[in-house]
Amino acid sequence: MGKKKYDFAEIYFAVKNGLSKQEAVEKFHVSRNYLHLIIVAGNAFANYKPKANPLEDFTPRQLMEELKRRGYTGKLQYVEVKNIDLDKL
């Protein structure tokens, strides 16, 4: 019978919930380097916040050039809306 396989989340949450790194190495039979990778990757995933609008990083020109590159033809018209809160001026 082989070793029990532990999934990434089980190891990550065990350490985050108080298990010391040394205890995790012994319990899950992983190296300290692998445990470090699990913790770093888990922290990055836990802190990830998706953007509300993934296109907000691009200018209108960049978006139009991408449409052209993908084969779209014809005319495109866009309206740019800017909101200004007068109470914050």
PDB file with one MODEL, atoms N, CA, C and O in Angstrom:
MODEL        1
ATOM      1  N   MET A   1       0.849  -1.184   0.000  1.00  0.00           N
ATOM      2  CA  MET A   1       0.000   0.000   0.000  1.00  0.00           C
ATOM      3  C   MET A   1       0.884   1.232   0.000  1.00  0.00           C
ATOM      4  O   MET A   1       1.795   1.328   0.822  1.00  0.00           O
ATOM      5  N   GLY A   2       0.639   2.188  -0.908  1.00  0.00           N
ATOM      6  CA  GLY A   2       1.450   3.387  -1.047  1.00  0.00           C
ATOM      7  C   GLY A   2       1.074   4.477  -0.059  1.00  0.00           C
ATOM      8  O   GLY A   2       0.155   4.334   0.747  1.00  0.00           O
ATOM      9  N   LYS A   3       1.807   5.555  -0.148  1.00  0.00           N
ATOM     10  CA  LYS A   3       1.519   6.714   0.700  1.00  0.00           C
ATOM     11  C   LYS A   3       0.193   7.345   0.314  1.00  0.00           C
ATOM     12  O   LYS A   3      -0.213   7.322  -0.848  1.00  0.00           O
ATOM     13  N   LYS A   4      -0.473   7.910   1.319  1.00  0.00           N
ATOM     14  CA  LYS A   4      -1.701   8.648   1.036  1.00  0.00           C
ATOM     15  C   LYS A   4      -1.335   9.926   0.301  1.00  0.00           C
ATOM     16  O   LYS A   4      -0.375  10.607   0.661  1.00  0.00           O
ATOM     17  N   LYS A   5      -2.104  10.246  -0.729  1.00  0.00           N
ATOM     18  CA  LYS A   5      -1.864  11.483  -1.477  1.00  0.00           C
ATOM     19  C   LYS A   5      -2.710  12.590  -0.862  1.00  0.00           C
ATOM     20  O   LYS A   5      -3.900  12.411  -0.603  1.00  0.00           O
ATOM     21  N   TYR A   6      -2.078  13.730  -0.635  1.00  0.00           N
ATOM     22  CA  TYR A   6      -2.776  14.892  -0.091  1.00  0.00           C
ATOM     23  C   TYR A   6      -2.879  15.934  -1.191  1.00  0.00           C
ATOM     24  O   TYR A   6      -1.955  16.114  -1.984  1.00  0.00           O
ATOM     25  N   ASP A   7      -4.011  16.615  -1.229  1.00  0.00           N
ATOM     26  CA  ASP A   7      -4.132  17.639  -2.249  1.00  0.00           C
ATOM     27  C   ASP A   7      -3.572  18.964  -1.741  1.00  0.00           C
ATOM     28  O   ASP A   7      -3.400  19.188  -0.543  1.00  0.00           O
ATOM     29  N   PHE A   8      -3.305  19.808  -2.694  1.00  0.00           N
ATOM     30  CA  PHE A   8      -2.703  21.113  -2.455  1.00  0.00           C
ATOM     31  C   PHE A   8      -3.456  21.894  -1.380  1.00  0.00           C
ATOM     32  O   PHE A   8      -2.847  22.420  -0.448  1.00  0.00           O
ATOM     33  N   ALA A   9      -4.785  21.970  -1.510  1.00  0.00           N
ATOM     34  CA  ALA A   9      -5.595  22.777  -0.593  1.00  0.00           C
ATOM     35  C   ALA A   9      -5.529  22.237   0.826  1.00  0.00           C
ATOM     36  O   ALA A   9      -5.481  23.014   1.780  1.00  0.00           O
ATOM     37  N   GLU A  10      -5.527  20.936   0.977  1.00  0.00           N
ATOM     38  CA  GLU A  10      -5.473  20.329   2.308  1.00  0.00           C
ATOM     39  C   GLU A  10      -4.181  20.717   3.031  1.00  0.00           C
ATOM     40  O   GLU A  10      -4.203  21.032   4.221  1.00  0.00           O
ATOM     41  N   ILE A  11      -3.072  20.693   2.320  1.00  0.00           N
ATOM     42  CA  ILE A  11      -1.789  21.066   2.919  1.00  0.00           C
ATOM     43  C   ILE A  11      -1.768  22.561   3.217  1.00  0.00           C
ATOM     44  O   ILE A  11      -1.364  22.976   4.304  1.00  0.00           O
ATOM     45  N   TYR A  12      -2.201  23.367   2.255  1.00  0.00           N
ATOM     46  CA  TYR A  12      -2.189  24.829   2.425  1.00  0.00           C
ATOM     47  C   TYR A  12      -3.016  25.252   3.630  1.00  0.00           C
ATOM     48  O   TYR A  12      -2.544  26.018   4.470  1.00  0.00           O
ATOM     49  N   PHE A  13      -4.259  24.756   3.721  1.00  0.00           N
ATOM     50  CA  PHE A  13      -5.134  25.181   4.809  1.00  0.00           C
ATOM     51  C   PHE A  13      -4.698  24.619   6.160  1.00  0.00           C
ATOM     52  O   PHE A  13      -4.967  25.233   7.192  1.00  0.00           O
ATOM     53  N   ALA A  14      -4.035  23.470   6.176  1.00  0.00           N
ATOM     54  CA  ALA A  14      -3.515  22.946   7.434  1.00  0.00           C
ATOM     55  C   ALA A  14      -2.465  23.900   7.999  1.00  0.00           C
ATOM     56  O   ALA A  14      -2.454  24.172   9.199  1.00  0.00           O
ATOM     57  N   VAL A  15      -1.592  24.404   7.145  1.00  0.00           N
ATOM     58  CA  VAL A  15      -0.549  25.346   7.596  1.00  0.00           C
ATOM     59  C   VAL A  15      -1.193  26.680   7.973  1.00  0.00           C
ATOM     60  O   VAL A  15      -0.827  27.281   8.983  1.00  0.00           O
ATOM     61  N   LYS A  16      -2.144  27.142   7.173  1.00  0.00           N
ATOM     62  CA  LYS A  16      -2.791  28.420   7.473  1.00  0.00           C
ATOM     63  C   LYS A  16      -3.612  28.356   8.758  1.00  0.00           C
ATOM     64  O   LYS A  16      -3.840  29.384   9.397  1.00  0.00           O
ATOM     65  N   ASN A  17      -4.056  27.166   9.140  1.00  0.00           N
ATOM     66  CA  ASN A  17      -4.870  27.018  10.350  1.00  0.00           C
ATOM     67  C   ASN A  17      -4.047  26.618  11.567  1.00  0.00           C
ATOM     68  O   ASN A  17      -4.600  26.138  12.557  1.00  0.00           O
ATOM     69  N   GLY A  18      -2.730  26.811  11.504  1.00  0.00           N
ATOM     70  CA  GLY A  18      -1.928  26.654  12.713  1.00  0.00           C
ATOM     71  C   GLY A  18      -0.914  25.533  12.730  1.00  0.00           C
ATOM     72  O   GLY A  18      -0.099  25.482  13.651  1.00  0.00           O
ATOM     73  N   LEU A  19      -0.919  24.638  11.770  1.00  0.00           N
ATOM     74  CA  LEU A  19       0.080  23.575  11.736  1.00  0.00           C
ATOM     75  C   LEU A  19       1.429  24.186  11.380  1.00  0.00           C
ATOM     76  O   LEU A  19       1.531  24.923  10.399  1.00  0.00           O
ATOM     77  N   SER A  20       2.462  23.892  12.157  1.00  0.00           N
ATOM     78  CA  SER A  20       3.776  24.472  11.862  1.00  0.00           C
ATOM     79  C   SER A  20       4.326  23.868  10.583  1.00  0.00           C
ATOM     80  O   SER A  20       3.888  22.805  10.144  1.00  0.00           O
ATOM     81  N   LYS A  21       5.283  24.553   9.996  1.00  0.00           N
ATOM     82  CA  LYS A  21       5.871  24.054   8.743  1.00  0.00           C
ATOM     83  C   LYS A  21       6.541  22.706   8.959  1.00  0.00           C
ATOM     84  O   LYS A  21       6.439  21.818   8.113  1.00  0.00           O
ATOM     85  N   GLN A  22       7.220  22.551  10.079  1.00  0.00           N
ATOM     86  CA  GLN A  22       7.896  21.272  10.366  1.00  0.00           C
ATOM     87  C   GLN A  22       6.866  20.156  10.531  1.00  0.00           C
ATOM     88  O   GLN A  22       7.061  19.049  10.028  1.00  0.00           O
ATOM     89  N   GLU A  23       5.772  20.446  11.236  1.00  0.00           N
ATOM     90  CA  GLU A  23       4.713  19.442  11.403  1.00  0.00           C
ATOM     91  C   GLU A  23       4.093  19.079  10.060  1.00  0.00           C
ATOM     92  O   GLU A  23       3.761  17.917   9.825  1.00  0.00           O
ATOM     93  N   ALA A  24       3.936  20.059   9.183  1.00  0.00           N
ATOM     94  CA  ALA A  24       3.364  19.804   7.857  1.00  0.00           C
ATOM     95  C   ALA A  24       4.289  18.918   7.033  1.00  0.00           C
ATOM     96  O   ALA A  24       3.831  18.001   6.351  1.00  0.00           O
ATOM     97  N   VAL A  25       5.589  19.193   7.095  1.00  0.00           N
ATOM     98  CA  VAL A  25       6.559  18.370   6.353  1.00  0.00           C
ATOM     99  C   VAL A  25       6.458  16.919   6.805  1.00  0.00           C
ATOM    100  O   VAL A  25       6.462  16.001   5.985  1.00  0.00           O
ATOM    101  N   GLU A  26       6.366  16.719   8.120  1.00  0.00           N
ATOM    102  CA  GLU A  26       6.297  15.353   8.658  1.00  0.00           C
ATOM    103  C   GLU A  26       4.953  14.689   8.366  1.00  0.00           C
ATOM    104  O   GLU A  26       4.911  13.517   7.993  1.00  0.00           O
ATOM    105  N   LYS A  27       3.860  15.426   8.533  1.00  0.00           N
ATOM    106  CA  LYS A  27       2.530  14.838   8.347  1.00  0.00           C
ATOM    107  C   LYS A  27       2.238  14.509   6.891  1.00  0.00           C
ATOM    108  O   LYS A  27       1.707  13.440   6.588  1.00  0.00           O
ATOM    109  N   PHE A  28       2.582  15.422   5.992  1.00  0.00           N
ATOM    110  CA  PHE A  28       2.222  15.249   4.585  1.00  0.00           C
ATOM    111  C   PHE A  28       3.336  14.653   3.736  1.00  0.00           C
ATOM    112  O   PHE A  28       3.155  14.426   2.539  1.00  0.00           O
ATOM    113  N   HIS A  29       4.494  14.396   4.354  1.00  0.00           N
ATOM    114  CA  HIS A  29       5.626  13.782   3.640  1.00  0.00           C
ATOM    115  C   HIS A  29       6.015  14.580   2.396  1.00  0.00           C
ATOM    116  O   HIS A  29       6.132  14.033   1.299  1.00  0.00           O
ATOM    117  N   VAL A  30       6.213  15.892   2.590  1.00  0.00           N
ATOM    118  CA  VAL A  30       6.658  16.759   1.501  1.00  0.00           C
ATOM    119  C   VAL A  30       7.938  17.465   1.939  1.00  0.00           C
ATOM    120  O   VAL A  30       8.214  17.584   3.133  1.00  0.00           O
ATOM    121  N   SER A  31       8.709  17.928   0.970  1.00  0.00           N
ATOM    122  CA  SER A  31       9.931  18.654   1.312  1.00  0.00           C
ATOM    123  C   SER A  31       9.581  20.073   1.741  1.00  0.00           C
ATOM    124  O   SER A  31       8.493  20.570   1.449  1.00  0.00           O
ATOM    125  N   ARG A  32      10.511  20.720   2.435  1.00  0.00           N
ATOM    126  CA  ARG A  32      10.288  22.109   2.852  1.00  0.00           C
ATOM    127  C   ARG A  32      10.165  23.019   1.639  1.00  0.00           C
ATOM    128  O   ARG A  32       9.396  23.980   1.659  1.00  0.00           O
ATOM    129  N   ASN A  33      10.926  22.721   0.571  1.00  0.00           N
ATOM    130  CA  ASN A  33      10.827  23.539  -0.649  1.00  0.00           C
ATOM    131  C   ASN A  33       9.439  23.422  -1.280  1.00  0.00           C
ATOM    132  O   ASN A  33       8.854  24.419  -1.703  1.00  0.00           O
ATOM    133  N   TYR A  34       8.923  22.200  -1.339  1.00  0.00           N
ATOM    134  CA  TYR A  34       7.594  21.998  -1.911  1.00  0.00           C
ATOM    135  C   TYR A  34       6.534  22.663  -1.043  1.00  0.00           C
ATOM    136  O   TYR A  34       5.592  23.264  -1.559  1.00  0.00           O
ATOM    137  N   LEU A  35       6.685  22.559   0.259  1.00  0.00           N
ATOM    138  CA  LEU A  35       5.750  23.216   1.174  1.00  0.00           C
ATOM    139  C   LEU A  35       5.778  24.726   0.970  1.00  0.00           C
ATOM    140  O   LEU A  35       4.735  25.379   0.989  1.00  0.00           O
ATOM    141  N   HIS A  36       6.967  25.276   0.776  1.00  0.00           N
ATOM    142  CA  HIS A  36       7.099  26.714   0.531  1.00  0.00           C
ATOM    143  C   HIS A  36       6.356  27.102  -0.752  1.00  0.00           C
ATOM    144  O   HIS A  36       5.660  28.117  -0.779  1.00  0.00           O
ATOM    145  N   LEU A  37       6.499  26.313  -1.797  1.00  0.00           N
ATOM    146  CA  LEU A  37       5.797  26.580  -3.060  1.00  0.00           C
ATOM    147  C   LEU A  37       4.283  26.538  -2.872  1.00  0.00           C
ATOM    148  O   LEU A  37       3.559  27.359  -3.434  1.00  0.00           O
ATOM    149  N   ILE A  38       3.814  25.587  -2.086  1.00  0.00           N
ATOM    150  CA  ILE A  38       2.381  25.481  -1.823  1.00  0.00           C
ATOM    151  C   ILE A  38       1.880  26.735  -1.113  1.00  0.00           C
ATOM    152  O   ILE A  38       0.824  27.266  -1.458  1.00  0.00           O
ATOM    153  N   ILE A  39       2.628  27.206  -0.131  1.00  0.00           N
ATOM    154  CA  ILE A  39       2.219  28.382   0.639  1.00  0.00           C
ATOM    155  C   ILE A  39       2.238  29.636  -0.232  1.00  0.00           C
ATOM    156  O   ILE A  39       1.300  30.433  -0.190  1.00  0.00           O
ATOM    157  N   VAL A  40       3.302  29.817  -1.026  1.00  0.00           N
ATOM    158  CA  VAL A  40       3.398  30.993  -1.896  1.00  0.00           C
ATOM    159  C   VAL A  40       2.273  30.993  -2.929  1.00  0.00           C
ATOM    160  O   VAL A  40       1.617  32.014  -3.133  1.00  0.00           O
ATOM    161  N   ALA A  41       2.051  29.858  -3.576  1.00  0.00           N
ATOM    162  CA  ALA A  41       1.000  29.770  -4.594  1.00  0.00           C
ATOM    163  C   ALA A  41      -0.383  29.942  -3.958  1.00  0.00           C
ATOM    164  O   ALA A  41      -1.252  30.606  -4.523  1.00  0.00           O
ATOM    165  N   GLY A  42      -0.578  29.350  -2.804  1.00  0.00           N
ATOM    166  CA  GLY A  42      -1.863  29.478  -2.114  1.00  0.00           C
ATOM    167  C   GLY A  42      -2.152  30.912  -1.715  1.00  0.00           C
ATOM    168  O   GLY A  42      -3.285  31.378  -1.841  1.00  0.00           O
ATOM    169  N   ASN A  43      -1.131  31.620  -1.232  1.00  0.00           N
ATOM    170  CA  ASN A  43      -1.306  33.029  -0.866  1.00  0.00           C
ATOM    171  C   ASN A  43      -1.658  33.866  -2.095  1.00  0.00           C
ATOM    172  O   ASN A  43      -2.527  34.736  -2.032  1.00  0.00           O
ATOM    173  N   ALA A  44      -0.982  33.602  -3.208  1.00  0.00           N
ATOM    174  CA  ALA A  44      -1.253  34.345  -4.438  1.00  0.00           C
ATOM    175  C   ALA A  44      -2.688  34.097  -4.884  1.00  0.00           C
ATOM    176  O   ALA A  44      -3.381  35.029  -5.291  1.00  0.00           O
ATOM    177  N   PHE A  45      -3.131  32.864  -4.810  1.00  0.00           N
ATOM    178  CA  PHE A  45      -4.499  32.532  -5.223  1.00  0.00           C
ATOM    179  C   PHE A  45      -5.512  33.163  -4.272  1.00  0.00           C
ATOM    180  O   PHE A  45      -6.540  33.677  -4.713  1.00  0.00           O
ATOM    181  N   ALA A  46      -5.225  33.127  -2.963  1.00  0.00           N
ATOM    182  CA  ALA A  46      -6.147  33.682  -1.966  1.00  0.00           C
ATOM    183  C   ALA A  46      -6.286  35.193  -2.122  1.00  0.00           C
ATOM    184  O   ALA A  46      -7.342  35.749  -1.821  1.00  0.00           O
ATOM    185  N   ASN A  47      -5.230  35.866  -2.591  1.00  0.00           N
ATOM    186  CA  ASN A  47      -5.246  37.320  -2.730  1.00  0.00           C
ATOM    187  C   ASN A  47      -5.704  37.793  -4.106  1.00  0.00           C
ATOM    188  O   ASN A  47      -5.780  38.997  -4.352  1.00  0.00           O
ATOM    189  N   TYR A  48      -6.010  36.857  -5.007  1.00  0.00           N
ATOM    190  CA  TYR A  48      -6.393  37.228  -6.362  1.00  0.00           C
ATOM    191  C   TYR A  48      -7.786  37.848  -6.358  1.00  0.00           C
ATOM    192  O   TYR A  48      -8.727  37.272  -5.814  1.00  0.00           O
ATOM    193  N   LYS A  49      -7.909  39.003  -6.956  1.00  0.00           N
ATOM    194  CA  LYS A  49      -9.191  39.688  -7.098  1.00  0.00           C
ATOM    195  C   LYS A  49      -9.397  39.983  -8.584  1.00  0.00           C
ATOM    196  O   LYS A  49      -8.699  40.826  -9.146  1.00  0.00           O
ATOM    197  N   PRO A  50     -10.341  39.304  -9.222  1.00  0.00           N
ATOM    198  CA  PRO A  50     -10.561  39.572 -10.647  1.00  0.00           C
ATOM    199  C   PRO A  50     -11.090  40.991 -10.856  1.00  0.00           C
ATOM    200  O   PRO A  50     -11.809  41.533 -10.016  1.00  0.00           O
ATOM    201  N   LYS A  51     -10.725  41.565 -11.971  1.00  0.00           N
ATOM    202  CA  LYS A  51     -11.180  42.917 -12.295  1.00  0.00           C
ATOM    203  C   LYS A  51     -12.638  42.868 -12.729  1.00  0.00           C
ATOM    204  O   LYS A  51     -13.087  41.906 -13.352  1.00  0.00           O
ATOM    205  N   ALA A  52     -13.368  43.928 -12.386  1.00  0.00           N
ATOM    206  CA  ALA A  52     -14.765  44.009 -12.789  1.00  0.00           C
ATOM    207  C   ALA A  52     -14.879  44.082 -14.309  1.00  0.00           C
ATOM    208  O   ALA A  52     -15.779  43.485 -14.898  1.00  0.00           O
ATOM    209  N   ASN A  53     -13.965  44.816 -14.939  1.00  0.00           N
ATOM    210  CA  ASN A  53     -13.966  44.954 -16.391  1.00  0.00           C
ATOM    211  C   ASN A  53     -12.564  44.641 -16.908  1.00  0.00           C
ATOM    212  O   ASN A  53     -11.669  45.478 -16.790  1.00  0.00           O
ATOM    213  N   PRO A  54     -12.356  43.467 -17.470  1.00  0.00           N
ATOM    214  CA  PRO A  54     -11.014  43.095 -17.922  1.00  0.00           C
ATOM    215  C   PRO A  54     -10.480  43.930 -19.082  1.00  0.00           C
ATOM    216  O   PRO A  54      -9.288  43.873 -19.384  1.00  0.00           O
ATOM    217  N   LEU A  55     -11.340  44.699 -19.733  1.00  0.00           N
ATOM    218  CA  LEU A  55     -10.899  45.526 -20.862  1.00  0.00           C
ATOM    219  C   LEU A  55     -10.433  46.910 -20.435  1.00  0.00           C
ATOM    220  O   LEU A  55      -9.958  47.684 -21.267  1.00  0.00           O
ATOM    221  N   GLU A  56     -10.561  47.235 -19.148  1.00  0.00           N
ATOM    222  CA  GLU A  56     -10.242  48.591 -18.696  1.00  0.00           C
ATOM    223  C   GLU A  56      -8.762  48.956 -18.824  1.00  0.00           C
ATOM    224  O   GLU A  56      -8.411  50.134 -18.777  1.00  0.00           O
ATOM    225  N   ASP A  57      -7.908  47.972 -18.982  1.00  0.00           N
ATOM    226  CA  ASP A  57      -6.472  48.250 -19.126  1.00  0.00           C
ATOM    227  C   ASP A  57      -6.095  48.691 -20.533  1.00  0.00           C
ATOM    228  O   ASP A  57      -4.959  49.102 -20.769  1.00  0.00           O
ATOM    229  N   PHE A  58      -7.033  48.612 -21.467  1.00  0.00           N
ATOM    230  CA  PHE A  58      -6.730  48.915 -22.858  1.00  0.00           C
ATOM    231  C   PHE A  58      -7.363  50.239 -23.277  1.00  0.00           C
ATOM    232  O   PHE A  58      -8.435  50.613 -22.800  1.00  0.00           O
ATOM    233  N   THR A  59      -6.684  50.932 -24.168  1.00  0.00           N
ATOM    234  CA  THR A  59      -7.243  52.163 -24.729  1.00  0.00           C
ATOM    235  C   THR A  59      -8.242  51.784 -25.828  1.00  0.00           C
ATOM    236  O   THR A  59      -8.187  50.673 -26.354  1.00  0.00           O
ATOM    237  N   PRO A  60      -9.161  52.707 -26.180  1.00  0.00           N
ATOM    238  CA  PRO A  60     -10.080  52.414 -27.281  1.00  0.00           C
ATOM    239  C   PRO A  60      -9.339  52.056 -28.577  1.00  0.00           C
ATOM    240  O   PRO A  60      -9.771  51.169 -29.313  1.00  0.00           O
ATOM    241  N   ARG A  61      -8.232  52.741 -28.852  1.00  0.00           N
ATOM    242  CA  ARG A  61      -7.462  52.452 -30.076  1.00  0.00           C
ATOM    243  C   ARG A  61      -6.927  51.017 -30.038  1.00  0.00           C
ATOM    244  O   ARG A  61      -7.000  50.306 -31.040  1.00  0.00           O
ATOM    245  N   GLN A  62      -6.396  50.593 -28.903  1.00  0.00           N
ATOM    246  CA  GLN A  62      -5.876  49.225 -28.806  1.00  0.00           C
ATOM    247  C   GLN A  62      -6.988  48.202 -29.049  1.00  0.00           C
ATOM    248  O   GLN A  62      -6.772  47.196 -29.725  1.00  0.00           O
ATOM    249  N   LEU A  63      -8.167  48.459 -28.502  1.00  0.00           N
ATOM    250  CA  LEU A  63      -9.286  47.538 -28.711  1.00  0.00           C
ATOM    251  C   LEU A  63      -9.705  47.492 -30.180  1.00  0.00           C
ATOM    252  O   LEU A  63      -9.995  46.419 -30.710  1.00  0.00           O
ATOM    253  N   MET A  64      -9.736  48.652 -30.838  1.00  0.00           N
ATOM    254  CA  MET A  64     -10.095  48.691 -32.263  1.00  0.00           C
ATOM    255  C   MET A  64      -9.051  47.975 -33.110  1.00  0.00           C
ATOM    256  O   MET A  64      -9.397  47.249 -34.042  1.00  0.00           O
ATOM    257  N   GLU A  65      -7.772  48.176 -32.791  1.00  0.00           N
ATOM    258  CA  GLU A  65      -6.707  47.491 -33.536  1.00  0.00           C
ATOM    259  C   GLU A  65      -6.813  45.979 -33.364  1.00  0.00           C
ATOM    260  O   GLU A  65      -6.539  45.228 -34.301  1.00  0.00           O
ATOM    261  N   GLU A  66      -7.202  45.533 -32.193  1.00  0.00           N
ATOM    262  CA  GLU A  66      -7.361  44.095 -31.971  1.00  0.00           C
ATOM    263  C   GLU A  66      -8.532  43.547 -32.779  1.00  0.00           C
ATOM    264  O   GLU A  66      -8.440  42.451 -33.332  1.00  0.00           O
ATOM    265  N   LEU A  67      -9.627  44.291 -32.854  1.00  0.00           N
ATOM    266  CA  LEU A  67     -10.752  43.853 -33.681  1.00  0.00           C
ATOM    267  C   LEU A  67     -10.336  43.745 -35.148  1.00  0.00           C
ATOM    268  O   LEU A  67     -10.692  42.782 -35.827  1.00  0.00           O
ATOM    269  N   LYS A  68      -9.588  44.726 -35.633  1.00  0.00           N
ATOM    270  CA  LYS A  68      -9.113  44.707 -37.015  1.00  0.00           C
ATOM    271  C   LYS A  68      -8.193  43.505 -37.246  1.00  0.00           C
ATOM    272  O   LYS A  68      -8.292  42.825 -38.267  1.00  0.00           O
ATOM    273  N   ARG A  69      -7.304  43.254 -36.292  1.00  0.00           N
ATOM    274  CA  ARG A  69      -6.384  42.123 -36.401  1.00  0.00           C
ATOM    275  C   ARG A  69      -7.151  40.802 -36.488  1.00  0.00           C
ATOM    276  O   ARG A  69      -6.716  39.866 -37.157  1.00  0.00           O
ATOM    277  N   ARG A  70      -8.283  40.739 -35.814  1.00  0.00           N
ATOM    278  CA  ARG A  70      -9.088  39.516 -35.825  1.00  0.00           C
ATOM    279  C   ARG A  70     -10.002  39.408 -37.048  1.00  0.00           C
ATOM    280  O   ARG A  70     -10.758  38.445 -37.176  1.00  0.00           O
ATOM    281  N   GLY A  71      -9.932  40.395 -37.944  1.00  0.00           N
ATOM    282  CA  GLY A  71     -10.660  40.284 -39.196  1.00  0.00           C
ATOM    283  C   GLY A  71     -11.952  41.074 -39.283  1.00  0.00           C
ATOM    284  O   GLY A  71     -12.655  40.978 -40.289  1.00  0.00           O
ATOM    285  N   TYR A  72     -12.284  41.841 -38.275  1.00  0.00           N
ATOM    286  CA  TYR A  72     -13.494  42.658 -38.353  1.00  0.00           C
ATOM    287  C   TYR A  72     -13.272  43.796 -39.343  1.00  0.00           C
ATOM    288  O   TYR A  72     -12.175  44.347 -39.438  1.00  0.00           O
ATOM    289  N   THR A  73     -14.325  44.139 -40.077  1.00  0.00           N
ATOM    290  CA  THR A  73     -14.245  45.227 -41.061  1.00  0.00           C
ATOM    291  C   THR A  73     -15.417  46.168 -40.869  1.00  0.00           C
ATOM    292  O   THR A  73     -16.339  45.879 -40.106  1.00  0.00           O
ATOM    293  N   GLY A  74     -15.380  47.286 -41.560  1.00  0.00           N
ATOM    294  CA  GLY A  74     -16.469  48.244 -41.483  1.00  0.00           C
ATOM    295  C   GLY A  74     -16.107  49.413 -40.589  1.00  0.00           C
ATOM    296  O   GLY A  74     -14.933  49.696 -40.349  1.00  0.00           O
ATOM    297  N   LYS A  75     -17.128  50.080 -40.106  1.00  0.00           N
ATOM    298  CA  LYS A  75     -16.924  51.253 -39.265  1.00  0.00           C
ATOM    299  C   LYS A  75     -17.330  50.931 -37.835  1.00  0.00           C
ATOM    300  O   LYS A  75     -18.250  50.152 -37.587  1.00  0.00           O
ATOM    301  N   LEU A  76     -16.629  51.543 -36.919  1.00  0.00           N
ATOM    302  CA  LEU A  76     -16.926  51.358 -35.508  1.00  0.00           C
ATOM    303  C   LEU A  76     -17.029  52.728 -34.866  1.00  0.00           C
ATOM    304  O   LEU A  76     -16.171  53.587 -35.069  1.00  0.00           O
ATOM    305  N   GLN A  77     -18.069  52.924 -34.100  1.00  0.00           N
ATOM    306  CA  GLN A  77     -18.258  54.189 -33.408  1.00  0.00           C
ATOM    307  C   GLN A  77     -18.338  53.880 -31.916  1.00  0.00           C
ATOM    308  O   GLN A  77     -19.003  52.925 -31.515  1.00  0.00           O
ATOM    309  N   TYR A  78     -17.666  54.678 -31.097  1.00  0.00           N
ATOM    310  CA  TYR A  78     -17.736  54.465 -29.661  1.00  0.00           C
ATOM    311  C   TYR A  78     -17.938  55.799 -28.955  1.00  0.00           C
ATOM    312  O   TYR A  78     -17.590  56.859 -29.477  1.00  0.00           O
ATOM    313  N   VAL A  79     -18.498  55.722 -27.779  1.00  0.00           N
ATOM    314  CA  VAL A  79     -18.736  56.893 -26.944  1.00  0.00           C
ATOM    315  C   VAL A  79     -17.981  56.672 -25.646  1.00  0.00           C
ATOM    316  O   VAL A  79     -18.070  55.607 -25.036  1.00  0.00           O
ATOM    317  N   GLU A  80     -17.247  57.675 -25.234  1.00  0.00           N
ATOM    318  CA  GLU A  80     -16.497  57.577 -23.989  1.00  0.00           C
ATOM    319  C   GLU A  80     -17.237  58.378 -22.921  1.00  0.00           C
ATOM    320  O   GLU A  80     -17.531  59.558 -23.113  1.00  0.00           O
ATOM    321  N   VAL A  81     -17.529  57.741 -21.816  1.00  0.00           N
ATOM    322  CA  VAL A  81     -18.262  58.379 -20.725  1.00  0.00           C
ATOM    323  C   VAL A  81     -17.326  58.549 -19.543  1.00  0.00           C
ATOM    324  O   VAL A  81     -16.673  57.597 -19.117  1.00  0.00           O
ATOM    325  N   LYS A  82     -17.262  59.752 -19.017  1.00  0.00           N
ATOM    326  CA  LYS A  82     -16.455  60.027 -17.830  1.00  0.00           C
ATOM    327  C   LYS A  82     -17.374  60.577 -16.757  1.00  0.00           C
ATOM    328  O   LYS A  82     -18.156  61.493 -17.012  1.00  0.00           O
ATOM    329  N   ASN A  83     -17.283  60.022 -15.556  1.00  0.00           N
ATOM    330  CA  ASN A  83     -18.085  60.467 -14.431  1.00  0.00           C
ATOM    331  C   ASN A  83     -17.234  61.319 -13.507  1.00  0.00           C
ATOM    332  O   ASN A  83     -16.124  60.937 -13.137  1.00  0.00           O
ATOM    333  N   ILE A  84     -17.760  62.470 -13.142  1.00  0.00           N
ATOM    334  CA  ILE A  84     -17.051  63.384 -12.229  1.00  0.00           C
ATOM    335  C   ILE A  84     -17.988  63.645 -11.050  1.00  0.00           C
ATOM    336  O   ILE A  84     -19.114  64.112 -11.224  1.00  0.00           O
ATOM    337  N   ASP A  85     -17.507  63.338  -9.868  1.00  0.00           N
ATOM    338  CA  ASP A  85     -18.289  63.585  -8.656  1.00  0.00           C
ATOM    339  C   ASP A  85     -17.997  65.007  -8.191  1.00  0.00           C
ATOM    340  O   ASP A  85     -16.903  65.293  -7.705  1.00  0.00           O
ATOM    341  N   LEU A  86     -18.963  65.884  -8.338  1.00  0.00           N
ATOM    342  CA  LEU A  86     -18.774  67.304  -7.997  1.00  0.00           C
ATOM    343  C   LEU A  86     -18.561  67.508  -6.496  1.00  0.00           C
ATOM    344  O   LEU A  86     -17.968  68.505  -6.084  1.00  0.00           O
ATOM    345  N   ASP A  87     -19.037  66.577  -5.689  1.00  0.00           N
ATOM    346  CA  ASP A  87     -18.840  66.696  -4.238  1.00  0.00           C
ATOM    347  C   ASP A  87     -17.390  66.500  -3.826  1.00  0.00           C
ATOM    348  O   ASP A  87     -16.978  66.918  -2.744  1.00  0.00           O
ATOM    349  N   LYS A  88     -16.616  65.857  -4.704  1.00  0.00           N
ATOM    350  CA  LYS A  88     -15.214  65.586  -4.375  1.00  0.00           C
ATOM    351  C   LYS A  88     -14.255  66.611  -4.973  1.00  0.00           C
ATOM    352  O   LYS A  88     -13.040  66.459  -4.841  1.00  0.00           O
ATOM    353  N   LEU A  89     -14.769  67.646  -5.625  1.00  0.00           N
ATOM    354  CA  LEU A  89     -13.916  68.684  -6.212  1.00  0.00           C
ATOM    355  C   LEU A  89     -13.482  69.681  -5.168  1.00  0.00           C
ATOM    356  O   LEU A  89     -12.758  70.626  -5.480  1.00  0.00           O
TER     357      LEU A  89
ENDMDL
END
